[in-house]
């Protein structure tokens, strides 16, 4: 049992109601939606505050029993990039505070903010409401800037400063992995006693092994095809270009595979990828891979499961990744993962058991690793079985239980601090 009755979740720049895989919607949306539903199922009411991006958003929306999404009007509905949102934080903060002011005093027991923009709002709301603030970064500017893709723009100083402020203000910081916890401590000066590691989970009922042949029939893919699947937002940070270039290198060395190799890119432009939304299509054409690369729009959960089941391997070549939910979802479907050895991916993917980790982003090297993986049927079988078992050690229920423990700890710490003062 818990003493918590009601919490507020802040997700300023993206709504848990949005389709992951395009714009600013990704793993964070899934994280918030899945944990909020399970927190509510444990008897704690949840209200999620997010910025309205459409006139249709102005009404509050029920995400699930006990979970209400509140849309805050701040700036124009459309046309604002995430990088433009700092200028709207005053309006967002005012909307959040106004909503709480209409409630009885002490309405919320705790705030949980996601991403630094939400943390800035939470920092002020925390002081006004006299409740503890729990914050999850999801990605960090200093980490991203240390691992930039060639030609990508670094994160601005305003974000680094904003993240530092949130780190100092939060009662507890939730890191996805131990590696992220160390980054918070070493790069941002977080106090170790305030940092807690809580792994994200996977919906093991939805993402489960299935018949590859049926999945391929549904997608119109030949049963003997070698399918290399990328799922994610199309931007340099996620490095889908590395996969396409690796495919070109692979076919240069093994031209006999041209009739069988299929690269599937599932997602939509995001971030700096919006500047050249057709860059990957152009790249595939320039490399002579037009017939070997298939582009899929962001997929709902059902289609995503079908894509994972149809894939030979799921490829996650990101330059930076706080965890990598896609890798976990693919493994839950029995699909081995070939991923970059960055950020949280060595936690999401168990090397030599559920997948293969790659140390650099050289396309020629990736081509060789991919070839050696998908051409070894015994290895693929071993990794497939290992992938399912590894994914079973992660669940959203376990994530939620751990989060509630952090919440209770933050409340106890905040109460003790108030008593002393």
C-alpha positions in Angstrom: 0.0 0.0 0.0 1.1 3.6 -0.6 0.2 6.9 1.1 0.2 8.6 -2.3 -3.2 9.7 -3.6 -2.5 11.9 -6.6 0.5 12.8 -8.7 1.2 15.3 -11.5 3.3 14.3 -14.5 4.8 17.0 -16.7 5.5 16.2 -20.3 5.7 19.6 -21.9 7.1 19.0 -25.4 5.3 15.8 -26.3 2.1 14.1 -25.4 1.7 10.5 -24.4 -1.4 10.5 -26.7 0.8 11.1 -29.8 2.1 8.4 -32.2 5.7 7.5 -31.4 8.2 7.6 -34.3 7.8 11.0 -35.7 8.2 14.7 -34.6 9.2 14.7 -31.0 7.4 11.5 -30.1 9.4 8.4 -29.2 10.2 6.2 -26.3 9.4 8.8 -23.7 5.8 8.9 -24.9 5.6 5.1 -24.4 7.3 5.3 -21.0 4.9 8.0 -19.7 1.7 6.3 -21.0 2.7 2.8 -19.8 3.8 3.8 -16.3 0.9 6.3 -15.8 -1.7 3.5 -16.6 -0.1 1.2 -14.1 0.4 3.8 -11.4 -3.4 4.6 -11.7 -4.1 0.8 -11.5 -2.4 0.9 -8.1 -4.9 3.4 -6.7 -2.9 6.6 -7.4 -4.7 9.2 -9.6 -2.5 10.6 -12.3 -2.8 14.0 -14.2 -0.4 14.6 -17.1 0.2 18.1 -18.2 1.3 18.7 -21.8 1.3 21.5 -24.3 -1.7 21.7 -26.7 -0.6 21.3 -30.3 -4.1 21.4 -31.9 -7.4 23.2 -31.2 -8.8 19.8 -30.6 -6.5 19.4 -27.6 -8.0 22.1 -25.5 -10.3 19.6 -23.7 -8.9 17.3 -21.1 -8.6 13.7 -22.3 -8.8 10.4 -20.4 -5.8 8.2 -21.2 -7.1 5.4 -19.0 -9.1 4.9 -15.8 -7.5 7.3 -13.3 -5.3 9.0 -15.9 -6.2 12.5 -17.1 -4.2 14.4 -19.8 -4.5 18.2 -19.4 -3.6 20.3 -22.4 -2.0 23.7 -21.7 -2.4 26.4 -24.3 1.1 28.0 -24.9 2.1 29.5 -28.2 0.8 28.5 -31.6 -0.6 25.1 -31.9 1.6 24.0 -34.8 5.0 25.0 -36.3 6.9 25.1 -33.0 10.0 22.9 -32.8 11.2 21.6 -29.5 14.1 24.1 -29.8 11.5 26.9 -29.8 9.7 25.8 -26.6 12.0 27.5 -24.0 10.3 30.8 -25.1 6.9 29.3 -24.1 7.9 27.9 -20.7 6.4 30.9 -18.9 3.0 30.3 -20.6 3.2 26.6 -19.8 4.1 27.2 -16.2 1.3 29.7 -15.8 -1.2 27.1 -17.2 0.0 24.4 -14.9 -0.1 26.7 -11.8 -3.5 28.0 -12.8 -4.9 24.4 -13.0 -3.6 23.6 -9.6 -4.9 26.9 -8.1 -8.4 25.8 -8.9 -7.9 22.7 -6.7 -8.0 22.4 -2.9 -4.6 23.0 -1.2 -2.4 20.0 -1.2 -4.2 18.4 -4.2 -1.0 16.8 -5.6 1.4 14.8 -3.5 4.3 14.8 -6.0 5.5 16.0 -9.4 7.3 13.9 -11.9 8.8 15.8 -14.8 10.2 14.2 -18.0 12.9 15.9 -20.1 14.5 19.2 -19.1 11.8 21.5 -20.4 9.3 19.8 -18.1 11.8 20.0 -15.3 12.0 23.8 -15.6 8.2 23.9 -15.1 8.4 21.4 -12.3 11.1 23.3 -10.5 8.7 26.3 -10.1 5.6 24.3 -9.5 7.5 22.3 -6.8 8.2 25.5 -4.8 4.6 26.8 -5.2 2.9 23.5 -4.3 5.4 22.5 -1.6 5.7 19.0 -3.0 8.7 16.9 -4.0 10.0 16.9 -7.6 11.1 13.7 -9.2 12.8 14.1 -12.6 13.7 11.9 -15.5 16.1 13.3 -18.1 15.6 10.7 -20.9 18.3 12.5 -22.9 21.0 14.9 -21.8 22.7 17.7 -23.8 26.2 17.0 -22.6 25.9 13.3 -23.4 24.6 14.0 -26.9 27.2 16.7 -27.6 30.0 14.2 -26.8 28.6 11.7 -29.3 27.3 13.9 -32.2 26.8 12.5 -35.6 28.9 14.1 -38.4 27.3 17.4 -39.4 24.7 17.4 -36.7 24.1 20.5 -34.6 25.2 20.5 -30.9 22.7 21.1 -28.2 22.7 24.8 -27.1 24.1 26.2 -23.9 20.6 27.1 -22.7 19.7 23.5 -22.5 22.8 22.5 -20.6 22.2 25.3 -18.1 18.5 24.3 -17.8 19.4 20.7 -17.2 21.9 21.7 -14.5 19.2 23.7 -12.7 16.8 20.8 -12.8 19.4 18.5 -11.4 20.0 20.8 -8.5 16.2 21.3 -7.9 15.0 17.7 -8.0 14.4 15.7 -4.9 15.1 12.5 -6.8 16.6 11.9 -10.3 15.5 8.7 -12.1 18.1 7.3 -14.5 17.2 4.5 -17.0 20.5 2.7 -16.4 23.6 2.8 -14.2 25.5 4.4 -17.0 23.0 7.3 -17.1 23.2 7.6 -13.3 27.0 8.1 -13.6 26.5 10.7 -16.4 24.2 12.7 -14.1 26.8 12.6 -11.3 29.9 13.1 -13.4 28.6 15.6 -16.1 26.0 17.5 -14.0 27.2 17.2 -10.4 24.1 15.3 -9.2 24.3 14.2 -5.6 24.6 10.4 -5.7 22.1 10.0 -2.8 19.4 11.6 -5.0 19.9 9.4 -8.0 18.0 6.2 -8.5 18.2 3.7 -11.4 14.8 2.4 -12.7 14.9 0.4 -16.0 12.2 1.0 -18.5 10.0 -2.0 -19.4 8.2 -3.6 -22.3 4.6 -4.7 -22.8 5.2 -8.4 -22.8 1.6 -9.1 -23.8 1.7 -7.1 -27.0 5.3 -7.7 -27.9 5.7 -11.5 -28.1 7.2 -14.0 -30.6 5.0 -15.0 -33.6 5.1 -16.6 -36.9 7.7 -14.9 -39.2 6.1 -16.2 -42.4 2.6 -14.8 -41.4 4.2 -11.5 -40.6 6.0 -11.4 -43.9 2.9 -12.3 -45.8 1.1 -9.4 -44.2 3.9 -7.0 -45.2 4.4 -8.4 -48.7 7.9 -9.6 -48.0 9.4 -12.8 -49.5 10.0 -15.6 -47.0 13.7 -15.9 -48.0 14.4 -12.2 -47.7 17.1 -10.9 -45.3 15.3 -8.1 -43.5 17.2 -5.4 -41.6 14.8 -3.3 -39.7 15.3 0.2 -38.3 12.5 1.7 -36.1 12.7 5.2 -34.8 12.7 8.9 -35.6 14.5 9.9 -38.7 17.3 12.2 -37.5 21.1 12.1 -37.5 21.2 11.1 -33.8 19.5 7.8 -34.5 21.9 7.1 -37.5 19.6 5.4 -39.9 22.0 6.5 -42.6 24.6 4.2 -41.1 22.4 1.2 -41.8 21.8 2.2 -45.4 25.5 2.8 -46.0 26.3 -0.5 -44.3 23.9 -2.2 -46.7 25.7 -0.7 -49.6 29.0 -1.9 -48.3 27.6 -5.3 -47.7 26.2 -5.7 -51.2 29.5 -4.4 -52.6 31.3 -7.3 -50.9 28.4 -9.8 -51.5 26.6 -8.8 -54.7 24.8 -12.2 -54.8 22.6 -11.1 -51.9 21.1 -8.1 -53.7 17.9 -10.0 -54.6 17.3 -11.0 -51.0 18.4 -8.0 -48.9 15.8 -5.6 -47.7 16.3 -2.6 -45.4 13.1 -1.4 -43.8 13.1 2.1 -42.3 10.1 2.7 -40.1 9.6 6.3 -38.8 9.2 9.9 -39.6 11.5 13.0 -39.7 12.4 14.6 -36.4 14.7 17.2 -34.9 17.5 18.2 -37.3 16.1 15.5 -39.7 13.3 17.9 -40.5 15.8 20.1 -42.4 16.2 17.4 -45.1 13.2 15.1 -44.7 14.0 13.2 -47.9 17.7 12.7 -47.2 17.5 8.9 -46.7 15.5 8.4 -49.9 18.2 10.4 -51.8 20.9 8.5 -50.1 19.4 5.1 -51.0 19.1 6.3 -54.6 22.7 7.6 -54.8 23.9 4.3 -53.4 21.9 2.3 -55.9 19.7 0.8 -53.2 16.3 2.1 -54.3 15.0 -1.5 -54.7 16.6 -2.6 -51.5 15.3 0.0 -49.1 11.6 0.3 -48.0 10.3 3.3 -46.1 7.4 2.8 -43.7 5.6 5.6 -41.8 5.5 5.5 -38.0 3.6 2.3 -37.0 1.0 1.6 -34.4 1.7 -1.1 -31.9 0.0 -3.9 -33.9 2.0 -3.1 -37.1 5.2 -2.6 -35.1 4.8 -6.2 -33.7 4.4 -7.4 -37.3 7.5 -5.6 -38.4 9.6 -7.0 -35.6 8.4 -10.6 -36.3 9.2 -10.2 -40.0 12.7 -8.9 -39.4 15.8 -11.0 -39.5 17.5 -8.5 -37.1 16.5 -5.1 -35.7 19.3 -2.5 -36.1 19.8 0.3 -33.6 22.9 2.3 -34.8 22.2 5.4 -32.6 25.0 7.8 -31.7 23.4 8.4 -28.3 20.6 6.5 -26.6 19.5 6.8 -23.0 18.0 3.3 -23.1 16.5 2.0 -26.4 12.9 0.8 -26.0 12.8 -0.3 -29.6 15.6 -2.8 -28.9 13.7 -4.3 -26.0 10.4 -4.5 -28.0 12.2 -6.3 -30.8 13.8 -8.8 -28.5 10.4 -9.5 -26.8 9.3 -10.5 -30.3 12.2 -12.9 -30.6 14.2 -10.7 -33.0 17.9 -10.3 -32.3 19.3 -6.8 -32.2 22.5 -5.4 -33.6 23.1 -2.1 -31.8 25.7 0.6 -31.2 27.5 0.2 -27.9 26.4 3.6 -26.5 24.3 4.9 -23.6 21.7 2.4 -22.3 21.9 0.0 -25.2 24.4 -2.4 -23.4 21.7 -2.7 -20.8 18.8 -3.1 -23.2 20.8 -5.6 -25.3 22.7 -8.5 -23.7 25.7 -9.0 -25.8 26.2 -12.5 -27.3 22.9 -13.6 -25.6 20.2 -11.4 -27.2 22.2 -9.4 -29.8 25.4 -7.9 -31.0 27.0 -4.6 -29.9 29.1 -2.6 -32.3 31.8 -0.2 -31.1 31.9 2.4 -33.9 29.8 3.9 -36.6 31.9 3.0 -39.7 29.5 1.6 -42.3 32.0 -0.9 -43.6 32.4 -2.3 -40.2 28.6 -2.4 -39.7 28.2 -4.2 -43.0 30.6 -6.9 -41.9 29.0 -7.3 -38.5 25.5 -7.6 -40.0 26.6 -10.1 -42.6 28.3 -12.3 -40.0 25.2 -12.2 -37.9 22.4 -12.9 -40.3 24.4 -15.5 -42.3 25.0 -17.6 -39.2 21.7 -19.5 -38.7 22.8 -21.1 -35.5 23.8 -17.8 -34.1 20.5 -16.2 -35.1 18.6 -19.0 -33.4 20.6 -18.7 -30.2 20.2 -14.9 -30.1 16.4 -15.2 -30.9 15.9 -17.5 -27.9 18.1 -15.3 -25.7 16.3 -12.2 -26.9 13.0 -13.5 -25.6 14.5 -14.5 -22.2 16.3 -11.2 -21.8 13.2 -9.1 -22.6 11.3 -11.1 -19.9 13.5 -9.6 -17.3 12.0 -6.1 -18.1 8.3 -5.2 -17.6 6.3 -2.1 -17.1 4.9 -3.5 -13.9 8.4 -3.8 -12.4 9.2 -0.2 -13.6 6.1 1.1 -12.0 6.8 -0.6 -8.7 10.3 0.9 -8.6 9.0 4.4 -9.5 6.4 4.3 -6.7 9.2 3.4 -4.3 11.2 6.4 -5.5 8.1 8.6 -5.1 7.5 7.5 -1.5 11.2 8.0 -0.8 11.0 11.5 -2.2 7.9 12.4 -0.2 9.5 11.1 3.0 12.7 13.0 2.3 10.8 16.2 1.6 8.6 15.8 4.7 11.7 15.3 6.9 13.4 18.3 5.4 10.3 20.5 6.0 10.1 19.3 9.6 13.7 20.2 10.2 13.3 23.7 8.7 
